[in-house]
Amino acid sequence: MEMPEQPRSRRQTRAAILTHLLQSGGSFRPPLAKAVRLSEASLSRILFDLKAEGMIEEIRRPAPYVGGPTGLVSLDGSVALGALELTGQSLSVGVGNFTGELRYTERVPLPAKLTTESVGRVFHQALTLLRDWTRRRRIRLAQIGVTIPGLGRLSVAGNPIIPCDVDRIGEMFRDMFADVPVAFTNSVVAHATFHRCRTDDYPFSEAHLFVFVGQGVAGTWMDDPSEDDALEPVELGHMVFEAGGPRCRCGHHGCVEAYTSLPALAELLRLTETELLQLGSDWVTAIPLTPRVRQELRQRLFRLGLAIGNTLNVKPCRGVVVSGWPSLLTEDERKAVVDGIDACLLGGRKQAQVSLAFVPPSNGNDPRAALAFAAFCLARSGGMPSASTEAA
C-alpha cells in the first residue's frame, strides 16, 4: 500500500515546474502536468503567475501530433543570472540566462601567493566588474551562483584548496548586490548541475552519484532537484589508498586524488598543469603514450573505481556518472574504472545493478558551471525570494 503524498507548498510546486523546465529545456503542457503531478487546470493557474512574473514564456510550436498542444512552455531567456567560478588559475565572472548563454564574461587571474586576503581582493575586483557592467545596462540580476573548490570540506571559512573567507565575501555581495539572492557551493555540485541541465540525453533521471575528475576529485549525490538536499557533496577523492603514497593537497598521502587529479595526470605525462590545461581535450591524441604510461593510467583508473565502489558500499545507488579526463579515453581504457568498482563493490557491479556512464569534461569553460548552478538555485526557490512567506 502506497503512502499518500505530503501536500506541497506553493513554492515547492513552482520549484517542481521550473526545475523540470530547466532540465528538459521546455515542455508542452500535458507532459509537464504529468511530470510535476498536477492537473492541467492547476498547472495553468501557476503558469499564468510565472508568465506574469517574467519567469517563463510560451511559444507557439507545431503540435507534436494531430490535435495536440501547440504552446511550448520554457524558461524566459531574458532572466539575468550572475556567475562567479573560482578555479586554480582565476576567478571567472559572468552574466547569462537560463539556457546557459553568456552575455558577459571576464577572468580575473589569481595572484602567485594565495592568501585569504589576496583571494578576497580578487573577489572584490570581480564583483566591481559585475556591478559596473550590470549598472551600465540597467540589468537586475535574479540570482548569483558562486562556486569554490572544496567548499565545506572542513568548515565554511577554512578552505584547504584555495584560501578564501566565504563570510567576508558574502558581506561584499550584500554591499554591492543587496537585493540579489546569492548561493555558494562546492565546485563539484556546480559541475554536476551543469551536466544535469546542459547535457542532451543525460544518462539518469533517478538518484545517482556524480563523480568529477578535474583539478580535484570529488562526487555529489544527485536526487530530486526540487528537494533542498538534492545535491550532497561526498569527498571520495580523499580516500587514502597508500599511507606512503604521493602527497595530496589535503595534507594526507596516497589519496585517490593524488593519483587521478589533473595535476597528477600532468606529472605522469611530464607536462606542467598549465600545458595540460592548454591542450584541453586534445591531450589524448596530442601526446603519445608509452606502454608504461598506459599501464600506470590503468592502475590509477582502477583506484578511482575502487573509490567509487567503496562509496557505493556506504550508500548504495543504481547509477554513476563520471565526468573529467577519464571520459576522453577509449572504452577499453576506461574498463579499468569498471574493474575497480567490481573489485570492491559488494556483489559486484552487475549484481548490485549499477549502471556507469561517462560524460565529457566540463572544466575550462568557466563560469558556465556557476551559471548553471545559479539557474538551478533560482528554479529550486520557485522563483520566489527566500524572504517571501510560503503559501500552501
N, C-alpha and C positions, 0 to 999 in steps of 0.2 A: 504494500500500500504506500503510495507516494504522499509525502508530507505536503500540505498546502504551502504555496509560496508566500513569503513575507510580503506585505504590501510595500510598494516602492514610493519613496518621496518624489516630489516633482523634480527635484534636482537629479535624482537617480535615473528617472525616466528620460529626462532630457540628455543626461550623460550617455545612456544606452544608445539613444538615437545618434548623437553626434559622434561617438566613438565608432559606431558601425559605419557611418558615412565616411569617417576618416580612413578606416581600414579598407573599405570597399571602393572608395573613390566616387561613389554615387550609387543611387538605387531608385528604382521605381517604387511607388507607394505600396502596392500589395506585398512584394517580398520584404520591404522594410518593416511593415507592420508585423509580418510573421517573425522576422529576425529578432525584433525587440519585444515580442509577445504583447502586442496591443491590438485593439480593434481598429479598423480603418477610421472610424469616427473619432476615437480618442487620439489617434495619430494626427489626424487633420487639425484638431484643435491646437496641439503642441507645435505642429509645423507652422501654423498661422502666426503664433507668437515668435518663433525662431526667425521667421521670414521678416516680421516687423522689426525685429532687433538687428537685422542685417547679418545674422549668423549663417543662414542658408539661402540658397536660390533654387528655383525650379525652372528648368529649361525644357521647352518642347522638343521631344525627340521622336523619331518614327517608333510606333508601337512594336514591342518585341514579338507580338503575334496579333492576328486579326482581332479587332475589338479590345485589344489590350491597352494598358495605360500609356500615356504619351508624355507625362511630366516626369523628367528625371530630377530627383532631389539630390543636391550636392552642397558641400560647404561653400560659403561665399568666398570667392577669391580675393575680395577687397579687404578682408580682415587682416590687419597687420600684426605680425609677431616679431619679437626680438629674440636674438640667439647669441649666446657667448659660449665658446668652446675652448677650454684650456687643454693644450697638448704639450709635449715635451719641448717643442720649439717656440710656440707662440700662443697668443690669445686671439682667437678669431671672433669678430663681432659682425652681426648681420641683421638685416630686416627681410622677412619673407612672408609667405602666406601659407594657407592650409595645404596647398598642393605641393609644397616644397620648393617653389620658385623663389630664388633670392633676388631682391631688388637692389640690395646694397650689401657689400661685404668688404671687410678690411682686416688685415692681420697685424697685430702689434707684437713684434718679436720679444721674447723673454730675455732678460739680461743674463750675462755669463754667470754671475753669482746670484743664486736663488735664495732669497730670504723672505720671510713673511712681509717685510717692508717693501722690498723691491717688486715682489709679485703684486702687492697691494697697489703700488704706483702704476703698474701696467693695467690693472683693472680700472683705476681712476681714469687713465688715458683713454681706454676703450669705451668707457661709459660716457665720457665727454664727447667723443666722436659720435656715439649713438644718439645722445641727446641733441647735439647740434644738427645732425642730419635729419632727424625726425622733426625738430622745430622748424627748420627752414622749409620743410614740405607740409607743415601743419598735419603731420601724421600722428594719430594717437595709437599707441601700442595696446593690444588687448591682453597680452601675456608676454612674459620674458622667461626663457629657459636657459639655465646655466649648467654646464657640465664640467665636472672636476675629477681627474683621475684619482681613484682610491677613496673618494669621499665616504666618510662614515666607517672606515676600517677600524680606527681607534676611537676617535671622537670627532665631533663636527669641526673643532678648531685644530686638533693635532693631526695634520695630514702628512703621512710619511713619504708621499711620492713627489708632489710639488708643494712646498710650504705656502699655505695661504690661510688667512684668518677669515673664515666664512662669516662670522658675526660682523666683523668690521666691513666686509664687502657688502653685506646685507644693509648696513647703515648707509653706504654710498648710494645704493639703489633707492632707499627711502628718501634721501636728499634730492636725488636727480629725477626719480620717476615715482613720485609719492603715491599716485593713484593706480599704478600698474602692478598687478599680481606677479610675483617673481618666484620661481621654483628652482631649487638647486638639486642636482642629482649626481650620482656616480656615473662616469663615462660609459660603463657597460650597459647601464639602463637606457641611456640615450641611444646607443648603437642598436640595442635590441628593439627599441621603439621605432627607430629609423627603418629597420628591415621589415618590421611587422606592418608598417604603414606605407612603405615605398616599394617593397619587392612584389612584382607581379607573381601570382601563384605562390605566395609564401606557403611553405610546406605544412604548417599546423594551425588549426583554429582552436584546438583544445589546450589545456595546460601542458607546458613543456619547459625544458631547460634550454636557455640560450647561452652559448659559450663564445666569448670574444677573445681572439688571439691577436693582440696588437703590441703596443709598447709594454703592456702588461697582459696578464691572462686572468680573466675573471668570468663569472657567469651570473645569470639572473633567472629566477623562476618567473615564468610568464603565465598569467592566468586571465580570468575575465577582466577585460580592460576597463570596465565601468566600476570595478571594485577598488577601494582605497589601497589594498595590499596587492594590487595586480602585478607589481614589479618588485621583486625582493632580491637584492644582490647576494651572491654567495661567493666566498673567496676560495674557490677551488684551486686557483693558481698558486696558493701558498701552502699546499700540502707538501711536506718535506719528505723526499724520497731517499736522500743520501746526506747524512749529517755532515760529511766531509766534502760535499759537492760544491759547485760554484756558488759564490756569494750572491744573494738576491738583494734587491733594493730595499726589501722589508727588514734587512739586517740578519736574516737567517741564512743558512747554507743548504743547497740542494733542493730548493723549492721547484715545483714543476715549471714555474715562470722563469727561473734561472736557466732552464734548458730550452724553452719553447717560445719566449717572447721575441719581438723583432730585434732588440739589441743582441740577444743570444744567437739569433739566426745570422745577424750581420757578422758577428765574431766568427761563427763557423765558416761563413763564406769568405772570410778575410776582407771584409769591407767595413767602412765606417757606417754608423747608423744613418748618417745624412746621405751617403751614397746609395744605401739600400732604399731609403725613402724616395730619393730622386728617381730611381728606377721604377718605383711603384710596382704594378703587377707584372711588369716586363722582366723582372729579375729571373723568373722561371726559365725563360728562353734565352736571356742575355748572358747568363753565367753557366758555363759548362760545369757539370757536377761530376766529380770523380767517384768511382765506386765506393771509396772510403767515406766521402761526404754523404752519399746516398744512404749508406748503411747507418751512419750516425743520425741522419734525418729520420730514418725509420724508427730507431731506438727512442728518439725524442718524441715522435708522434705516438709511439707505444705508451710512453709515460703520460702523455696528455690523455690518452684513452683510459689509462689506469685511474687518473684523477677524476675523469667523468664517471667511470664505473663506480668508484668509491662514493662519489656524490649521490649517485642513484641508489646505492645501498642504504644511504642515510635517509633519503627521501625519494621513494620510487616515483617515476612518471614514465609515460609511454613514448615521449618524443624528445629528441635532442637536435638542436640546430647549432652548427659550428660556422662561425664567420672569422675571416682573417687569412693569413698566408697559407694555412693548410688547404683552404678551398681552391687554391690555384694549381695544386698538384693533380696528377692523373689519379684515376680511381684506384689503380693498382698501388700507387704510393700511399694513398690515403687509407688503404686497408689496415695499416699499422694502428690507426686510431681505433678501428673496429676490433682488432685483435686485443688491444689494451683493455677495452671495455669488457670484452668476453672473458679476459683473464682474471677479472676480479668481481664482476657483477654477479650477484647471487643468482644461480640458474642460467647465467649467460644471457646474451642479448636476445636470442630467439625465444627462449623460454620466458624471459621477462617481458617479451613482446615490445621491445624498444625499437623505434624507427630512428635512423640517423640521417640527417640531411645537411648539405653544405651550401652556404650562400656566400656570394663574393665578399671580399674585404670592403669595409666602408670607411676605413681611416684614410686621411689625406684629402677628404673633400669637406673639411670643416668650414663653416659651422652647421652643415646640413643635419647632423645628428642632434645638435642642440635645438635646431628649428623644429625637427620632428617631435622632440620632447615638449617644446612649448605648445605645439598644436595638440599633442596628447593631453597636456595639463588643462588647456582651455576646454577641450571636449569633455574630459572627465569631470570638470566642475559644472558641466551642464550649461556652460556659457554664462553662469551666474557668479557675481562677485562673492568671494568667500564670506564676506560680512553680511550678505543678504540672508534674510530669515527663510528657512525652508518651509514651504507649504506642502502638505501631503497631497 
